[in-house]
């Protein structure tokens, strides 16, 4: 079974940028739909982006225009790049494989992004 782990979070100032990683083990990201989510404590799990097995991406409105996805196949990793950060972006970010699922934020620890202000 392919498992993924998130990393790259930390303290980032407003207006700054970040790169989050979603690394797979036990298999490859190839052929999987990769979904990024984020969640604030006590709030719903929100989808940020999806990447199809063919590499097509979809971004939700609240990150559109300041987000990008890249891959490092040698590291079996997908990266989420987010710029022009606002306090609204200070969430726990999760990645998961498969179809979007509102419960995905409960599947792993995620990686925390905080405002350094």
C-alpha positions as CSV (number, residue, x, y, z in Angstrom):
1,X,0.0,0.0,0.0
2,X,1.3,3.4,-1.0
3,X,1.6,5.8,1.9
4,X,2.3,9.5,1.8
5,X,3.8,11.9,4.3
6,X,3.8,15.7,4.3
7,X,6.7,18.0,5.2
8,X,7.9,21.5,4.6
9,X,5.7,23.5,6.9
10,X,6.9,26.2,9.3
11,X,6.7,29.8,10.2
12,X,6.3,32.1,7.1
13,X,5.7,35.8,7.1
14,X,2.7,37.4,5.3
15,X,3.5,37.9,1.7
16,X,6.1,35.1,1.8
17,X,6.2,31.8,0.0
18,X,6.5,28.1,0.9
19,X,7.1,24.8,-0.6
20,X,5.3,21.7,0.9
21,X,6.3,18.2,0.0
22,X,4.2,15.1,-0.4
23,X,6.4,12.0,-0.4
24,X,5.2,8.5,-1.2
25,X,6.6,5.2,0.1
26,X,5.6,1.7,-0.6
27,X,4.9,2.6,-4.2
28,X,4.9,5.4,-6.7
29,X,2.9,8.6,-7.0
30,X,2.7,7.8,-10.7
31,X,-0.8,6.7,-11.7
32,X,-2.4,8.2,-8.6
33,X,-4.6,11.3,-8.2
34,X,-2.8,13.5,-5.6
35,X,-4.9,15.8,-3.6
36,X,-3.8,18.6,-1.2
37,X,-6.0,19.8,1.6
38,X,-5.8,22.2,4.4
39,X,-7.6,22.6,7.7
40,X,-7.9,25.0,10.6
41,X,-8.6,23.6,14.1
42,X,-12.2,22.8,14.4
43,X,-13.0,23.7,10.9
44,X,-13.7,21.6,7.8
45,X,-11.1,20.0,5.6
46,X,-10.7,22.0,2.5
47,X,-9.3,20.8,-0.8
48,X,-6.5,23.0,-2.2
49,X,-5.5,21.2,-5.3
50,X,-5.8,17.9,-7.3
51,X,-3.3,16.5,-9.7
52,X,-4.4,13.7,-12.0
53,X,-2.3,10.8,-13.0
54,X,-1.7,12.6,-16.3
55,X,-0.5,15.7,-14.6
56,X,-3.5,17.9,-15.0
57,X,-4.0,20.2,-12.0
58,X,-7.0,21.9,-10.5
59,X,-6.7,24.6,-7.9
60,X,-9.4,26.0,-5.7
61,X,-10.4,29.6,-5.8
62,X,-8.6,30.7,-2.6
63,X,-5.2,29.8,-4.0
64,X,-5.7,30.3,-7.7
65,X,-3.0,32.5,-9.3
66,X,-0.5,32.0,-6.5
67,X,0.0,28.2,-6.4
68,X,1.9,25.7,-8.5
69,X,2.6,22.0,-8.5
70,X,5.9,20.3,-9.4
71,X,7.3,16.8,-9.2
72,X,10.6,15.1,-8.4
73,X,10.2,11.6,-9.7
74,X,13.6,10.6,-8.3
75,X,12.3,11.4,-4.8
76,X,8.8,10.1,-5.4
77,X,7.6,13.6,-4.3
78,X,5.0,16.1,-5.3
79,X,5.6,19.7,-4.2
80,X,3.0,22.4,-3.5
81,X,4.3,25.9,-4.0
82,X,2.2,28.7,-2.5
83,X,3.1,32.4,-2.6
84,X,1.7,35.7,-1.4
85,X,0.8,34.1,1.9
86,X,-1.9,35.6,4.0
87,X,-3.0,34.7,7.6
88,X,-5.8,32.7,6.0
89,X,-3.1,30.3,4.7
90,X,-1.9,29.4,8.2
91,X,-3.4,25.9,8.3
92,X,-2.3,22.2,8.6
93,X,-1.7,21.0,5.1
94,X,-2.4,17.3,4.1
95,X,-1.9,15.3,1.0
96,X,-3.6,12.1,0.1
97,X,-4.0,9.8,-2.9
98,X,-7.2,9.0,-4.7
99,X,-10.5,10.8,-5.1
100,X,-11.1,14.0,-3.0
101,X,-12.4,13.0,0.4
102,X,-13.6,15.4,3.1
103,X,-12.2,13.1,5.8
104,X,-8.7,13.1,4.3
105,X,-7.4,15.6,6.9
106,X,-7.8,12.9,9.6
107,X,-5.6,10.4,7.8
108,X,-2.2,11.8,8.6
109,X,-0.4,14.4,10.7
110,X,0.0,16.9,7.9
111,X,2.4,19.8,8.0
112,X,1.7,23.0,9.9
113,X,2.1,26.4,8.4
114,X,2.1,29.4,10.8
115,X,2.3,33.1,10.5
116,X,5.7,34.4,11.7
117,X,4.3,37.8,12.6
